[in-house]
Structure formats: C-alpha cells, structure tokens
Amino acid sequence: MRNVILALEGAQQAGQADAHAARRAVEALARAMGIIPSSEKVSPRSGPPAEPVDGELAALVREEKKLKALERYVGRKLRKARKDIVSVMQRDMARALDVTSDDTKKTPSRELILSGSAASGQGHVPSLTMAPEDEANAMGDKAIRTETTHEKNDLVLDNRARIITGEKIYDPVTGRTLGPDLALVGPKGRKITWRALANVVVLMFGMALPASRIEKLFGKKGFSRSSISDHCAFIAGRLLPVYVALAKEIAQSDIIMGDDCVSRVSDITRYRRDKKEWRKARKAAADDAAFLATHPEPAQPWHSLPESSLTTQLQNDLDFEFQHTKLDKDKTPKIQLNTSLLSAEIETGNPKSRVVIYRSHLGSVGNLLSRLLLTRKRKKGDSLIFVGNLSASNHVTDPEVLRWVKVQYAGCASHARRPFKRHMNADPVICIDGLDFFRGLFHIEEILADGREHHKEEVRRETSMSFWNDLKELSEETLTKWSPSTALGEAANYILGNYDALTLYCRDIRLPVSNDLSERLLRYEKLMDRSSFGRETVEGRARYDIIRSFWQSCVAAGIDPTYALLDVLLTDPAKVAASPDKYTPQSIAKRLENDPDRCLLIDKVLHATDLGSLVSYKLHDPNVPFDDDPA
C-alpha cells in the first residue's frame, strides 16, 4: 500500500512531463492488490510521440478513468476473495476440529493477519473497533424486541374503568361484600395499566423516543409529557434500591470498564449561565457588600430538592458533586455535568453476568469509581483493573481507597488508533502503517474469539506483542518528523507514554483489547441527547439513569426488560427494599428459569386481551370507601 501511495504522489508531480505516470500508478496498485504478481514484468508500451499540453491532459484523463474502473474491479475481486477465504477457513477449521487435537492447531501467521486474509464474516470487512463477539451479543445485538401495539383503551383506566374490570359484588352465601382487586391491572392510585407502563419504558429507554412523540402516538389522556414524567418517577422510585445494589456489585468486581460523556440538563445550564452573569456583575459593582446584600448568589438547583427526591437519596450512596484534584492549588468544585458509565462482569468470563450503571454528576468516571470503591469489601493485598481512557481525570485519587486497594489501568487500542485515522492527510505513509498494525491487532482478537480461546495467551504474548513493538518503533520514528505539540506527535507520545497500560491485555487474557463496549453503551446517550435535547431537571436525569441502568443490565443478562421490570413492580416495595440483590436482572433471570408460574402471571399481565380477566375479588373493608381501592 505504501508503494501505491508513493506511485500516486509521483504521478501527481510528474503528470505534466510524463503522460504514462498514471499508468505506472495503476500497475503498482494492481501489484499491491495481487492482480499482477510482484515478479511479473509488464512490457512497456510504445506510447505516442510527445503531445502538446492539451493532449497530455486528455491522456491523463483517460488514464484516470481506467484507474477508477480498475478500482471498482478490484473492489469486486476483494469482496469475492474475502468470501472465498471465509468459506475455506470455516471448512478447514471444521476439519481441524474433527481430525486434530486442540494442541496441534496452528495459529494464524502474521502475514495472513496483515493481509486481511484471516478476517471472519461473509462479504463483510470487519470493523477495526469490533468488540469480542460474546460481549457484543450479550449487550444487545440479539436483544429481545417488545411489541407496543396495544389498543389505547387498554392502556389508560378512565372513570368508567370499574365497568370494564368489575365492581364490588355481594356474596349471598357468606353475606359479605367483595371488592375487586385490581393489583394485576395497574398500580394503585394511577389510572394506567402495567402494560402501558412497560410500553412507556420500551419507547423511552429502549428506542430513545422523546416524550413529546409518545404524547402524539397515544394522546394526552394519560400520556402527556407531564404524565410520562410522573410515570418515570414512579418506576425509578421502585427501582432505586436495585440501582444502588447494582452499583455495589460493580464495586466488588476485579475488572471494571468505564467511560463518560458530556450530558445536558437545562437546570444546570441555566445555573451556570446565571452564575457567570452574577460574577460579572459583582466584579463591576463598586461596593461588594452592598451588591451581595441585594444580589445573592444563584442557588444550586440540586440543593433545593426535597429529601424524598431521588437526587437527595442517591447523594448518600453516590455523590453528585466532586472536586478538582490539584497539587499546587486549593480544591475547586467541578461544574461540568457528565454521564459516567461503569460495567463489570460479576462472574469473570460470563458475559451474562455483566452489570451496567449510568450516573450523571458533576465529575468524571474516575470520581464515580473512587466513590464506589469506598463500599468495596476490604481484604489484604486487594487489587483491581480499570479498563478505559487513560486520562488522569479517570484515575482513582481518593487516598483512603488507594491505601488498601491497588488499581491498575488498562488502555484502549481504539483510542490509540483514532488519531492515525483522523489525521491521515497529514502524513499518509506513517498513518497507513499505523492503521495496518492496529488492523492486525483487531484481526487477532476476531480470530481468537472464533473458537481459539485456548490459544489466547500464546498468540497475544507473541503475535500481538510483535505488532505493538512495531507501533512503538513507528511512534519513535514519528517523533523525529513531527513535533510533540502536533496531533501525530501527541498520538506517538500517547503510545510511548502508556505502552505498559496499552499492552496489559497481552499479559492478562481476561482483559479486552479495547474499551469499545463502554463507548457503544454510551452511544445511546448521544442518541437520546439528540432526540430529546437532554433532560429538563436534575431529578429527571436521575430517573433516566436508574431506569436506563436496569434496562441495559437486563439486556446483558439475556432477559426481556419488560418482564424483569414487571417482576419488580408487581412485588411489594418493602420486600424489594429489604433484599434488592434478589431483584437485579441477573437474579431475576435465574429465578424465572425455575418459576414458570411467575412467568405465566407476567405474560398474562402483558398480553391479556380482556382486563376483566386480571381482576380478582377480596373481602371489602367497609371502613374504606370504594373510590380508595386499588386503581
């Protein structure tokens, strides 16, 4: 490929003097693609005599058309070649599994990896940032789709709901009055069914649909934006103990993955704007004391919330405000709102045991990790590995945590690769070489994930490390040409300065090559931010984090999120609060496997064609008015 780049540059420089320069570039491209063997000599053509400038330009245009036609031809040939290679590899692999033992299998060579011949997937160029297949499937590639096509009158209970679901009746045998029990129809005090609540969660948290669009779909009756916000507050309040339990489970893991992204909340945006204007006005005031007496400092919106709010309750377990850590200055509070993501496999090596939490706060993912590790069970010689961006803001800085737990950091190959892709125009030769080395690293992981896990330690230690050594040499060469202040110089310094962290996965086979899983899990936040323009209040953002965390953990556990959600909502809140670890998605998935009656009940609630079939009758307390009964 380097020869092709050089040939194309030569053709561009010598185009006016040599009309056949483009033809030589085509031949170099054909040799690089394998169409013409490198040993084959192409007989020179006796070209026409020297033409005027216009004639030379026309010849170059003709050669350009030939080059484009050849490019399309090469593309078709490459797609067909990859397809044939995949079929041959699959056949050989199946034959090897039948004939040879695991110890006699041959691992792919470095040449095959660099040429792309070891890629998997029919007719598909593998992504250079592809996560291991088991993690991708566990996190949503095969997620269960929940239908939301129900009649509107089945979703909202109006004042005539008792006619639909049943009224209190008199039992002549016992002489007692029985009242309808609507516990399976909908939550007490809310004119909405359980099925409607599940649909709201699917649309908002599974499909990133704004509340305004849901209002248009189902109408304002029961589904106005304020009603949807109220429904989400109810669901998040019931899931709060489970959310805290998920966070504490992550704190006990040996390998934790994380990342963060900027989030938008209108309350905080307005506060920052008002604070900036207030500071400006205070600076311009002649008498500071008189100004403060008449113009108090703007109040922080998260401090004025009631004790019963989710934000206030979470403050005890997961702090909302964090401070900058500076050695030469006093600590100052952070003002940037970020949504941090942490995930971990509770059982290392089992993707279905992965737990995911989202937390929006004034800080970074490193602050959230530091706070969670305070709940970690202390043991002598304790250590853990954090996989993520190697920025200093993502490091654990709490001295109390660092006294008894050793935190190692594993880098992300995708993060190190990105500058070479973004700045290819600056130096095509160096960037293409770097991308080729990273392509080899990711192809190795794709091959290992395809039934060769038993070779992982050997292949990573030898083949993967050889690519990293080449990247190290390339980075040293880059710094001889580019200043450390340039983009490519920073990319080279990043690899050299974090070489041990970037190659830690070669020494510990439990680790992934990149942090792509965390980045994909945060991608949904960007979709939500684009469709809904963020959240309006800090409290609304907390609701969103709680429900979203439960939803994504359900996807990881392989259980339909609506079934897991209804299992929690149909349970007494006091029982959930007493044992929240029994109602995490992973625990629910294991329990429902052995409880068919519970599965049938939830299925009946979700898919009942007649709401009356969900009504049962119980003895009516004469001291309680009928209007105060459930629903």
C-alpha positions as CSV (number, residue, x, y, z in Angstrom):
1,M,0.0,0.0,0.0
2,R,2.9,2.3,0.7
3,N,4.1,1.7,-2.9
4,V,0.7,2.7,-4.2
5,I,0.8,6.0,-2.2
6,L,4.3,6.8,-3.5
7,A,3.3,6.0,-7.1
8,L,0.2,8.2,-6.9
9,E,2.3,11.1,-5.5
10,G,4.8,10.6,-8.3
11,A,2.1,10.6,-10.9
12,Q,0.8,13.8,-9.5
13,Q,4.2,15.5,-9.6
14,A,5.3,14.1,-13.0
15,G,1.9,14.4,-14.7
16,Q,2.9,17.3,-17.0
17,A,6.3,15.8,-18.0
18,D,5.3,12.1,-18.4
19,A,1.9,11.1,-19.8
20,H,2.4,7.5,-18.6
21,A,2.9,8.2,-14.9
22,A,-0.7,7.4,-14.2
23,R,-0.3,4.0,-16.0
24,R,2.6,3.1,-13.7
25,A,0.4,4.0,-10.7
26,V,-2.2,1.6,-12.0
27,E,0.4,-1.1,-12.3
28,A,1.6,-0.5,-8.8
29,L,-1.9,-0.7,-7.5
30,A,-2.5,-3.9,-9.4
31,R,0.6,-5.5,-7.9
32,A,-0.3,-4.4,-4.4
33,M,-3.8,-5.9,-4.8
34,G,-2.3,-9.2,-6.1
35,I,-3.8,-8.9,-9.6
36,I,-0.4,-8.7,-11.2
37,P,2.3,-10.9,-9.4
38,S,5.1,-8.8,-8.0
39,S,7.6,-10.9,-10.0
40,E,5.7,-10.4,-13.3
41,K,7.2,-7.8,-15.6
42,V,4.8,-5.7,-17.6
43,S,6.1,-4.9,-21.1
44,P,6.4,-1.2,-21.6
45,R,4.1,0.2,-24.2
46,S,5.4,2.3,-27.0
47,G,3.5,5.4,-26.4
48,P,2.6,8.1,-28.9
49,P,5.0,10.8,-29.6
50,A,5.1,13.8,-27.3
51,E,1.8,15.7,-27.4
52,P,1.0,19.3,-26.6
53,V,-0.1,20.1,-23.1
54,D,-3.8,19.6,-24.0
55,G,-3.1,16.2,-25.4
56,E,-1.2,15.2,-22.3
57,L,-4.1,16.4,-20.1
58,A,-6.5,14.3,-22.2
59,A,-4.2,11.2,-21.8
60,L,-4.2,11.7,-18.1
61,V,-8.0,11.9,-18.0
62,R,-8.2,8.7,-19.9
63,E,-5.8,7.0,-17.5
64,E,-7.9,8.4,-14.6
65,K,-11.0,6.7,-16.0
66,K,-9.1,3.4,-16.4
67,L,-7.9,3.8,-12.8
68,K,-11.4,4.3,-11.5
69,A,-12.6,1.3,-13.5
70,L,-9.8,-0.8,-12.1
71,E,-10.7,0.4,-8.6
72,R,-14.3,-0.9,-9.0
73,Y,-12.9,-4.2,-10.4
74,V,-10.5,-4.6,-7.5
75,G,-13.3,-3.9,-5.0
76,R,-15.4,-6.7,-6.5
77,K,-12.5,-9.1,-6.6
78,L,-11.6,-8.3,-2.9
79,R,-15.2,-8.9,-1.8
80,K,-15.3,-12.2,-3.6
81,A,-11.8,-13.2,-2.3
82,R,-12.8,-12.5,1.3
83,K,-16.0,-14.6,0.8
84,D,-13.9,-17.5,-0.5
85,I,-11.4,-17.1,2.2
86,V,-14.1,-17.3,4.9
87,S,-15.6,-20.4,3.4
88,V,-12.2,-22.1,3.1
89,M,-11.2,-21.1,6.7
90,Q,-14.5,-22.4,8.1
91,R,-14.1,-25.7,6.2
92,D,-10.5,-26.1,7.4
93,M,-11.5,-25.2,10.9
94,A,-14.2,-27.8,11.0
95,R,-11.9,-30.4,9.5
96,A,-9.2,-29.5,12.1
97,L,-11.7,-29.9,14.9
98,D,-12.6,-33.3,13.7
99,V,-9.1,-34.6,12.8
100,T,-6.5,-32.8,15.1
101,S,-6.4,-32.1,18.7
102,D,-6.5,-28.7,20.3
103,D,-2.8,-28.6,20.9
104,T,-1.9,-29.3,17.2
105,K,-4.0,-26.4,15.8
106,K,-2.0,-23.7,14.0
107,T,-2.5,-20.1,14.9
108,P,-2.7,-17.6,12.0
109,S,0.5,-16.2,10.8
110,R,1.5,-12.5,11.0
111,E,1.4,-12.3,7.2
112,L,-2.1,-13.6,7.0
113,I,-3.3,-11.1,9.6
114,L,-1.7,-8.1,7.9
115,S,-3.1,-9.1,4.5
116,G,-6.6,-9.3,6.0
117,S,-6.9,-13.0,4.9
118,A,-7.8,-14.1,8.5
119,A,-10.9,-11.9,8.6
120,S,-14.2,-13.5,9.5
121,G,-17.7,-12.7,8.3
122,Q,-19.1,-13.4,4.8
123,G,-18.7,-10.5,2.4
124,H,-18.1,-8.1,5.3
125,V,-15.0,-6.1,6.1
126,P,-14.5,-6.5,9.8
127,S,-14.8,-3.3,11.9
128,L,-11.4,-2.1,13.2
129,T,-13.1,-1.4,16.5
130,M,-15.1,-4.6,16.9
131,A,-15.5,-5.9,20.4
132,P,-15.4,-9.7,21.2
133,E,-18.4,-11.5,19.8
134,D,-19.7,-12.8,23.1
135,E,-19.8,-9.3,24.6
136,A,-21.5,-7.8,21.6
137,N,-24.2,-10.4,21.7
138,A,-24.7,-10.1,25.4
139,M,-25.1,-6.3,25.2
140,G,-27.8,-6.0,22.6
141,D,-27.0,-7.5,19.2
142,K,-29.7,-10.1,19.9
143,A,-31.8,-8.1,22.3
144,I,-35.5,-9.1,22.7
145,R,-37.9,-6.7,20.9
146,T,-41.0,-5.9,22.9
147,E,-44.2,-5.1,21.0
148,T,-46.0,-1.9,21.9
149,T,-49.1,-2.3,19.6
150,H,-52.0,-2.3,22.0
151,E,-55.3,-0.5,21.9
152,K,-55.3,2.9,23.7
153,N,-58.3,2.0,25.8
154,D,-56.4,-1.0,27.2
155,L,-53.6,1.3,28.5
156,V,-55.5,4.1,30.4
157,L,-58.1,3.5,33.1
158,D,-60.7,6.2,33.0
159,N,-63.6,6.9,35.4
160,R,-65.6,4.0,33.9
161,A,-62.7,1.5,34.5
162,R,-64.8,-0.3,37.1
163,I,-67.4,-1.2,34.5
164,I,-64.6,-2.8,32.4
165,T,-62.8,-4.5,35.2
166,G,-65.6,-5.2,37.7
167,E,-67.5,-3.7,40.6
168,K,-67.9,-4.7,44.2
169,I,-70.3,-7.6,44.5
170,Y,-72.4,-9.2,47.2
171,D,-71.9,-12.8,48.0
172,P,-75.3,-14.3,49.1
173,V,-73.6,-17.4,50.5
174,T,-71.4,-15.6,53.0
175,G,-73.5,-12.4,53.2
176,R,-70.4,-10.4,52.6
177,T,-69.5,-7.7,50.1
178,L,-66.4,-8.4,47.9
179,G,-64.4,-5.6,46.2
180,P,-62.4,-6.0,43.0
181,D,-58.6,-6.4,43.4
182,L,-57.0,-4.5,40.6
183,A,-53.4,-5.2,41.6
184,L,-52.7,-7.1,38.3
185,V,-54.4,-4.3,36.2
186,G,-52.4,-1.3,37.2
187,P,-50.6,0.4,40.1
188,K,-52.7,1.7,43.0
189,G,-53.8,5.3,42.6
190,R,-52.7,5.5,38.9
191,K,-55.1,5.4,36.0
192,I,-52.8,3.4,33.9
193,T,-52.2,-0.3,33.3
194,W,-49.0,-2.2,33.9
195,R,-48.8,-2.9,30.2
196,A,-48.9,0.9,29.5
197,L,-46.0,1.5,31.9
198,A,-44.0,-1.2,30.3
199,N,-44.6,0.3,26.9
200,V,-43.5,3.7,28.1
201,V,-40.2,2.2,29.2
202,V,-39.7,0.4,25.9
203,L,-40.3,3.5,23.9
204,M,-38.3,5.9,26.0
205,F,-35.4,3.7,27.2
206,G,-35.3,1.1,24.5
207,M,-35.9,3.2,21.5
208,A,-34.8,6.8,22.6
209,L,-38.2,8.2,21.7
210,P,-38.9,11.7,23.1
211,A,-41.9,12.1,25.5
212,S,-43.5,14.6,23.1
213,R,-43.6,12.0,20.3
214,I,-45.1,9.4,22.7
215,E,-47.8,12.0,23.5
216,K,-48.6,12.3,19.8
217,L,-48.7,8.5,19.4
218,F,-51.1,7.7,22.3
219,G,-52.7,11.1,23.0
220,K,-52.6,13.4,26.0
221,K,-55.0,11.3,28.0
222,G,-52.7,9.5,30.4
223,F,-49.7,10.1,28.1
224,S,-49.0,13.8,28.2
225,R,-45.4,14.8,28.8
226,S,-46.1,15.6,32.5
227,S,-47.9,12.3,32.9
228,I,-45.0,10.4,31.3
229,S,-42.6,12.2,33.6
230,D,-44.7,11.2,36.6
231,H,-44.8,7.5,35.4
232,C,-41.0,7.5,35.1
233,A,-40.7,9.0,38.6
234,F,-42.9,6.1,39.9
235,I,-40.8,3.4,38.1
236,A,-37.5,4.9,39.1
237,G,-38.6,5.1,42.7
238,R,-39.4,1.5,42.8
239,L,-36.1,0.6,41.1
240,L,-33.9,2.8,43.3
241,P,-32.8,0.0,45.8
242,V,-32.0,-2.3,42.8
243,Y,-29.9,0.5,41.2
244,V,-27.8,1.0,44.4
245,A,-27.4,-2.8,44.6
246,L,-26.1,-2.9,41.0
247,A,-23.6,-0.2,41.8
248,K,-22.3,-2.1,44.9
249,E,-22.0,-5.3,42.9
250,I,-19.7,-3.5,40.4
251,A,-17.5,-2.2,43.3
252,Q,-16.7,-5.9,44.2
253,S,-15.5,-6.9,40.7
254,D,-11.9,-7.5,39.8
255,I,-12.2,-5.9,36.3
256,I,-14.2,-2.7,35.8
257,M,-14.8,-1.0,32.5
258,G,-15.9,2.7,32.2
259,D,-16.2,5.8,30.2
260,D,-18.0,9.1,30.3
261,C,-19.6,11.8,28.1
262,V,-20.9,15.3,28.4
263,S,-24.6,15.5,29.4
264,R,-27.1,18.3,29.2
265,V,-29.6,19.3,31.9
266,S,-31.5,22.6,31.5
267,D,-31.4,23.3,35.2
268,I,-27.6,23.2,35.4
269,T,-27.2,25.1,32.1
270,R,-29.3,27.9,33.4
271,Y,-27.5,27.8,36.8
272,R,-24.1,28.1,35.1
273,R,-25.3,31.0,32.9
274,D,-26.8,32.9,35.9
275,K,-23.6,32.3,37.9
276,K,-21.5,33.7,35.1
277,E,-23.6,36.8,34.8
278,W,-23.7,37.2,38.6
279,R,-19.9,37.0,38.8
280,K,-19.6,39.6,36.0
281,A,-22.0,41.9,37.8
282,R,-20.2,41.5,41.1
283,K,-16.9,42.3,39.6
284,A,-18.3,45.5,38.1
285,A,-20.0,46.6,41.3
286,A,-18.4,49.5,43.2
287,D,-19.4,48.3,46.7
288,D,-19.1,44.5,47.1
289,A,-21.0,44.3,50.4
290,A,-23.9,46.3,49.1
291,F,-24.1,44.2,45.9
292,L,-24.2,40.9,47.9
293,A,-26.9,42.3,50.1
294,T,-29.2,43.0,47.2
295,H,-28.0,40.3,44.8
296,P,-27.5,36.9,46.5
297,E,-25.5,34.2,44.7
298,P,-27.7,32.0,42.5
299,A,-28.8,28.8,44.3
300,Q,-27.6,25.4,43.1
301,P,-30.7,23.6,41.8
302,W,-29.7,20.2,43.2
303,H,-29.6,21.7,46.7
304,S,-33.2,22.8,46.8
305,L,-34.7,19.4,46.2
306,P,-36.8,17.7,48.9
307,E,-35.5,14.9,51.0
308,S,-37.8,12.5,49.2
309,S,-36.3,13.2,45.8
310,L,-34.2,10.6,44.0
311,T,-31.2,13.0,43.7
312,T,-31.1,13.6,47.5
313,Q,-31.5,9.9,48.3
314,L,-28.7,8.9,45.9
315,Q,-26.4,11.5,47.5
316,N,-25.8,9.2,50.4
317,D,-24.6,6.3,48.2
318,L,-23.3,8.0,45.0
319,D,-22.1,11.6,45.4
320,F,-23.3,14.2,42.9
321,E,-20.6,16.9,43.4
322,F,-16.9,16.3,43.1
323,Q,-13.8,18.5,43.2
324,H,-10.8,19.0,41.1
325,T,-7.6,17.5,42.5
326,K,-4.7,19.9,42.2
327,L,-1.4,19.7,43.9
328,D,-0.5,23.3,43.6
329,K,-3.9,24.9,44.2
330,D,-6.8,24.6,46.5
331,K,-9.5,22.1,45.5
332,T,-12.3,23.7,43.5
333,P,-15.7,22.1,42.6
334,K,-16.3,20.7,39.2
335,I,-19.1,22.3,37.1
336,Q,-19.2,20.1,34.0
337,L,-22.1,17.7,34.0
338,N,-21.1,14.2,32.7
339,T,-22.8,10.9,32.4
340,S,-20.4,8.2,33.6
341,L,-20.8,4.6,32.8
342,L,-19.4,1.7,34.8
343,S,-19.8,-2.0,33.9
344,A,-18.3,-5.3,35.2
345,E,-18.8,-9.0,35.0
346,I,-19.8,-10.3,38.4
347,E,-18.5,-13.7,37.3
348,T,-15.4,-13.0,35.3
349,G,-15.7,-14.7,31.9
350,N,-19.5,-14.8,31.9
351,P,-20.9,-12.0,29.7
352,K,-24.4,-12.6,31.0
353,S,-23.3,-11.6,34.5
354,R,-22.4,-8.1,33.3
355,V,-23.9,-5.3,35.3
356,V,-24.2,-1.7,33.9
357,I,-24.9,1.6,35.7
358,Y,-25.2,5.1,34.4
359,R,-24.7,8.1,36.7
360,S,-24.9,11.8,35.8
361,H,-22.9,14.0,38.1
362,L,-20.5,16.9,38.3
363,G,-17.4,14.9,37.8
364,S,-15.7,12.2,35.8
365,V,-15.9,8.4,35.7
366,G,-12.8,8.3,37.9
367,N,-14.7,10.2,40.6
368,L,-17.6,7.7,40.4
369,L,-15.2,4.8,40.6
370,S,-13.5,6.3,43.6
371,R,-16.8,6.7,45.4
372,L,-18.0,3.2,44.7
373,L,-14.7,1.6,45.8
374,L,-15.4,3.0,49.3
375,T,-18.1,0.3,49.5
376,R,-15.7,-2.5,48.4
377,K,-15.0,-5.2,50.9
378,R,-11.6,-4.8,52.3
379,K,-9.1,-7.6,52.0
380,K,-5.3,-7.8,52.3
381,G,-3.4,-7.4,49.0
382,D,-6.6,-6.4,47.1
383,S,-6.2,-5.2,43.5
384,L,-8.4,-4.4,40.5
385,I,-8.1,-3.4,36.9
386,F,-9.9,-0.4,35.3
387,V,-10.3,-0.5,31.5
388,G,-10.9,2.8,29.9
389,N,-9.4,6.1,28.8
390,L,-6.0,6.7,30.4
391,S,-6.7,10.3,31.1
392,A,-5.7,11.5,34.6
393,S,-9.2,12.6,35.3
394,N,-10.3,8.9,35.1
395,H,-7.9,7.8,37.7
396,V,-8.8,6.9,41.3
397,T,-7.5,9.7,43.5
398,D,-9.2,9.0,46.9
399,P,-6.3,8.4,49.3
400,E,-8.5,6.2,51.5
401,V,-9.2,3.8,48.7
402,L,-5.6,3.8,47.5
403,R,-4.3,2.8,51.0
404,W,-5.8,-0.7,50.8
405,V,-6.5,-1.4,47.1
406,K,-4.1,-1.4,44.2
407,V,-5.7,0.0,41.0
408,Q,-4.1,-0.9,37.6
409,Y,-5.1,0.8,34.4
410,A,-5.6,-1.0,31.0
411,G,-5.6,1.2,27.9
412,C,-7.8,1.1,24.8
413,A,-6.3,0.2,21.4
414,S,-9.2,2.0,19.6
415,H,-8.4,5.2,21.5
416,A,-4.7,5.0,20.5
417,R,-5.6,4.2,16.9
418,R,-8.0,7.1,16.3
419,P,-5.5,9.9,15.6
420,F,-3.9,7.9,12.8
421,K,-7.3,7.7,11.1
422,R,-8.3,11.3,11.7
423,H,-5.0,12.8,10.5
424,M,-4.1,10.6,7.6
425,N,-3.8,13.6,5.3
426,A,-1.0,15.0,7.4
427,D,1.3,12.0,6.8
428,P,-0.3,9.2,4.7
429,V,2.8,6.9,4.9
430,I,3.0,6.9,8.7
431,C,-0.7,6.8,9.3
432,I,-1.3,3.9,6.9
433,D,1.5,1.9,8.5
434,G,0.0,2.5,12.0
435,L,-3.5,1.6,10.8
436,D,-2.2,-1.7,9.3
437,F,-0.6,-2.6,12.7
438,F,-3.9,-1.8,14.6
439,R,-5.8,-3.8,12.0
440,G,-3.6,-6.8,12.7
441,L,-4.3,-6.4,16.5
442,F,-8.1,-6.4,16.0
443,H,-7.9,-9.3,13.5
444,I,-6.1,-11.4,16.1
445,E,-8.9,-10.8,18.6
446,E,-11.6,-11.7,16.0
447,I,-9.7,-15.0,15.2
448,L,-9.3,-15.8,18.9
449,A,-13.0,-15.2,19.5
450,D,-13.8,-17.7,16.8
451,G,-13.2,-20.9,18.8
452,R,-9.5,-20.4,19.6
453,E,-9.7,-19.1,23.1
454,H,-7.3,-21.8,24.3
455,H,-4.5,-20.1,22.2
456,K,-5.2,-16.6,23.5
457,E,-2.2,-16.4,25.9
458,E,0.3,-17.6,23.4
459,V,-0.9,-15.6,20.5
460,R,-1.2,-12.3,22.5
461,R,2.2,-12.8,24.0
462,E,3.9,-13.4,20.7
463,T,1.9,-12.2,17.7
464,S,0.1,-9.2,19.3
465,M,3.2,-8.0,21.1
466,S,5.1,-8.0,17.8
467,F,2.6,-5.6,16.4
468,W,2.9,-3.4,19.5
469,N,6.7,-3.4,19.1
470,D,6.2,-2.2,15.5
471,L,3.9,0.5,16.8
472,K,6.4,1.6,19.3
473,E,9.1,1.9,16.7
474,L,6.7,3.8,14.4
475,S,5.9,6.2,17.2
476,E,9.6,6.8,17.8
477,E,10.0,7.5,14.1
478,T,7.0,9.8,14.1
479,L,8.5,12.0,16.8
480,T,11.6,12.5,14.6
481,K,9.4,14.1,12.0
482,W,6.6,15.7,14.0
483,S,6.6,18.0,17.0
484,P,5.0,16.6,20.2
485,S,2.6,19.5,20.0
486,T,1.1,18.3,16.7
487,A,-1.7,15.7,16.5
488,L,0.5,12.9,15.3
489,G,3.2,13.8,17.8
490,E,0.6,13.6,20.6
491,A,-0.6,10.2,19.2
492,A,3.0,8.9,19.2
493,N,3.6,10.2,22.8
494,Y,0.4,8.6,23.9
495,I,1.5,5.2,22.7
496,L,5.0,5.5,24.2
497,G,3.9,7.0,27.5
498,N,1.2,4.4,28.1
499,Y,2.9,1.4,26.4
500,D,2.6,-0.8,29.5
501,A,-1.1,0.0,30.0
502,L,-1.9,-0.5,26.3
503,T,-0.2,-3.9,26.3
504,L,-1.5,-5.1,29.7
505,Y,-4.2,-7.2,28.0
506,C,-1.4,-9.3,26.3
507,R,-0.2,-10.3,29.8
508,D,-3.7,-10.7,31.3
509,I,-6.0,-12.7,28.9
510,R,-9.1,-11.7,30.9
511,L,-8.9,-8.1,29.5
512,P,-10.3,-6.9,26.2
513,V,-8.1,-5.2,23.5
514,S,-10.2,-2.0,23.7
515,N,-12.9,-0.2,25.6
516,D,-15.3,-0.3,22.6
517,L,-18.0,-1.9,24.7
518,S,-18.3,1.1,27.0
519,E,-18.3,3.5,24.1
520,R,-21.1,1.7,22.5
521,L,-23.1,1.7,25.7
522,L,-22.7,5.5,25.9
523,R,-23.7,5.9,22.2
524,Y,-27.3,5.7,23.3
525,E,-26.9,8.7,25.5
526,K,-25.9,10.7,22.4
527,L,-29.0,9.5,20.6
528,M,-31.2,10.5,23.5
529,D,-29.5,13.8,23.7
530,R,-30.0,14.5,20.0
531,S,-33.7,13.4,20.0
532,S,-34.8,14.9,23.4
533,F,-32.3,17.7,23.8
534,G,-31.2,16.4,27.2
535,R,-33.3,16.5,30.4
536,E,-35.1,19.4,32.0
537,T,-34.2,18.9,35.6
538,V,-31.5,17.1,37.7
539,E,-34.3,14.9,39.2
540,G,-35.4,13.9,35.7
541,R,-31.8,12.9,34.8
542,A,-31.6,10.8,37.9
543,R,-34.8,9.0,36.9
544,Y,-33.4,8.3,33.5
545,D,-30.1,7.0,34.9
546,I,-31.9,4.5,37.2
547,I,-34.2,3.1,34.6
548,R,-31.6,3.0,31.8
549,S,-29.2,1.1,34.1
550,F,-31.8,-1.5,34.9
551,W,-32.7,-1.8,31.2
552,Q,-29.1,-2.3,29.9
553,S,-28.3,-4.8,32.7
554,C,-31.4,-6.8,31.6
555,V,-30.1,-6.8,28.0
556,A,-26.8,-8.1,29.3
557,A,-28.5,-10.8,31.4
558,G,-30.5,-12.0,28.3
559,I,-33.9,-11.3,29.9
560,D,-36.7,-9.3,28.4
561,P,-36.5,-5.9,30.2
562,T,-40.3,-5.6,30.4
563,Y,-40.6,-9.0,32.2
564,A,-37.9,-8.1,34.7
565,L,-39.4,-4.7,35.2
566,L,-42.9,-6.1,35.9
567,D,-41.4,-8.7,38.2
568,V,-40.1,-5.8,40.4
569,L,-43.2,-3.6,40.1
570,L,-45.6,-6.5,41.0
571,T,-43.6,-7.2,44.2
572,D,-44.2,-5.4,47.5
573,P,-41.8,-2.4,47.6
574,A,-40.8,-3.2,51.1
575,K,-39.7,-6.7,50.1
576,V,-37.6,-5.2,47.3
577,A,-36.0,-2.7,49.6
578,A,-35.2,-5.3,52.1
579,S,-33.4,-7.6,49.6
580,P,-32.6,-5.6,46.5
581,D,-29.8,-8.0,45.4
582,K,-32.6,-10.6,44.8
583,Y,-34.2,-8.3,42.2
584,T,-31.2,-7.4,40.0
585,P,-31.7,-8.5,36.4
586,Q,-29.3,-11.4,36.8
587,S,-31.1,-12.7,39.9
588,I,-34.5,-12.3,38.2
589,A,-33.3,-14.2,35.1
590,K,-32.1,-17.2,37.3
591,R,-35.3,-17.2,39.4
592,L,-37.7,-17.0,36.5
593,E,-36.0,-20.0,34.9
594,N,-37.2,-22.1,37.8
595,D,-40.6,-20.4,38.3
596,P,-42.9,-21.0,35.4
597,D,-46.0,-19.8,37.4
598,R,-44.4,-16.3,37.8
599,C,-43.6,-16.2,34.1
600,L,-47.2,-17.1,33.2
601,L,-48.5,-14.4,35.5
602,I,-46.3,-11.7,34.0
603,D,-47.2,-12.9,30.5
604,K,-50.8,-12.7,31.4
605,V,-50.4,-9.1,32.6
606,L,-48.6,-8.1,29.5
607,H,-50.8,-9.8,26.9
608,A,-54.3,-10.1,28.4
609,T,-57.0,-9.3,25.8
610,D,-59.6,-8.6,28.5
611,L,-58.7,-6.6,31.5
612,G,-61.5,-8.2,33.4
613,S,-59.6,-11.5,33.4
614,L,-57.0,-9.8,35.6
615,V,-59.5,-8.9,38.3
616,S,-59.9,-11.0,41.4
617,Y,-62.2,-10.3,44.4
618,K,-61.4,-9.9,48.0
619,L,-63.4,-9.0,51.1
620,H,-64.2,-5.3,51.1
621,D,-63.4,-3.3,54.2
622,P,-66.5,-1.2,54.9
623,N,-64.3,1.4,56.6
624,V,-62.5,2.1,53.2
625,P,-64.5,3.9,50.6
626,F,-64.7,2.1,47.3
627,D,-63.0,5.0,45.5
628,D,-59.9,4.5,47.5
629,D,-59.5,0.9,46.4
630,P,-56.6,0.0,44.0
631,A,-56.7,1.7,40.6
